[in-house]
Amino acid sequence: MNNIASLAVVLMGGILLGGFFFGGLWWTVQKGLRSHHPAAWFFGSTLLRTGVALAGFYLLAHDDWRKLVICLLGFFLARIVVTRMTRPAKEGTDAP
C-alpha cells in the first residue's frame, strides 16, 4: 500500500476511534445520569473507552510518529463531529 493510502487508512481509523470514544462518553453520561450506580458506569466506561483508544493508536501507528499524529488528527476531528451532533437544541427551535 502506498504512503498516501496508508495515511488515509490511519486517518479513518482515528476518526472511528474518536467516534467510539466520544460517542461512548455521551452515551455513558446519558446512562449514568439515570442510573442508581453512576460511578460504576463512569469508571467502567472510562476503562473501556481509554483501553480501546490506546490499543487502536498502538495498532494504527506501527511505531511511526507521523501515523500517530494523523491518527490523533482523526480522533480530534471525530470529537468535533460528535460534539456538534450531540449538542442540545436551542430554545425556540423545532429541532429534537
C-alpha positions as CSV (number, residue, x, y, z in Angstrom):
1,M,0.0,0.0,0.0
2,N,1.4,3.4,-0.9
3,N,2.1,6.0,1.7
4,I,-1.0,8.2,0.9
5,A,-3.4,5.3,1.1
6,S,-1.8,4.1,4.3
7,L,-2.2,7.6,5.9
8,A,-5.8,7.7,4.7
9,V,-6.5,4.4,6.4
10,V,-4.8,5.7,9.6
11,L,-6.9,8.9,9.5
12,M,-10.1,6.9,9.1
13,G,-9.0,4.6,12.0
14,G,-8.5,7.7,14.1
15,I,-12.0,9.0,13.2
16,L,-13.5,5.7,14.1
17,L,-11.6,5.6,17.4
18,G,-12.7,9.1,18.2
19,G,-16.3,8.4,17.3
20,F,-16.2,5.4,19.6
21,F,-14.6,7.3,22.4
22,F,-16.7,10.5,22.4
23,G,-19.9,8.7,21.3
24,G,-19.3,6.3,24.2
25,L,-18.7,9.3,26.5
26,W,-22.0,10.8,25.5
27,W,-23.8,7.5,25.9
28,T,-22.3,7.0,29.3
29,V,-23.4,10.4,30.6
30,Q,-26.9,9.7,29.4
31,K,-27.0,6.3,31.2
32,G,-25.1,7.5,34.2
33,L,-27.4,10.3,35.0
34,R,-30.4,7.9,35.2
35,S,-28.5,5.1,36.9
36,H,-28.6,4.1,40.6
37,H,-24.8,3.4,40.3
38,P,-23.4,6.2,38.2
39,A,-19.8,5.7,39.5
40,A,-19.8,2.2,38.1
41,W,-21.0,3.4,34.7
42,F,-18.4,6.2,34.5
43,F,-15.5,4.1,35.8
44,G,-16.2,1.1,33.5
45,S,-16.8,3.3,30.5
46,T,-13.5,5.2,31.1
47,L,-11.6,2.0,31.3
48,L,-13.2,0.5,28.2
49,R,-13.0,3.7,26.1
50,T,-9.4,4.5,27.1
51,G,-8.3,0.9,26.6
52,V,-9.8,0.7,23.1
53,A,-8.4,4.1,22.1
54,L,-4.9,3.3,23.3
55,A,-4.9,-0.1,21.7
56,G,-6.1,1.4,18.5
57,F,-3.5,4.1,18.5
58,Y,-0.8,1.5,19.1
59,L,-2.0,-0.8,16.3
60,L,-2.5,2.0,13.8
61,A,0.7,3.9,14.4
62,H,3.1,0.9,13.9
63,D,6.0,2.8,15.6
64,D,5.7,5.7,13.2
65,W,5.2,9.1,14.8
66,R,3.6,10.5,11.6
67,K,0.9,7.9,11.6
68,L,0.3,8.6,15.3
69,V,-0.2,12.3,14.5
70,I,-2.6,11.5,11.7
71,C,-4.5,9.2,13.9
72,L,-4.8,11.8,16.6
73,L,-6.0,14.3,14.0
74,G,-8.8,11.9,13.0
75,F,-9.5,11.4,16.7
76,F,-9.8,15.2,17.2
77,L,-12.0,15.6,14.1
78,A,-14.4,13.0,15.4
79,R,-14.5,14.9,18.7
80,I,-15.7,18.0,16.8
81,V,-18.3,16.0,14.9
82,V,-19.7,14.1,17.9
83,T,-19.8,17.4,20.0
84,R,-21.8,19.1,17.3
85,M,-24.1,16.1,16.8
86,T,-24.9,15.8,20.5
87,R,-25.3,19.5,21.3
88,P,-28.7,20.2,22.8
89,A,-31.1,22.1,20.6
90,K,-31.5,25.8,21.2
91,E,-34.7,27.0,22.8
92,G,-37.4,28.2,20.4
93,T,-36.5,25.8,17.6
94,D,-38.4,22.8,16.4
95,A,-35.3,20.6,16.4
96,P,-35.5,17.5,18.6
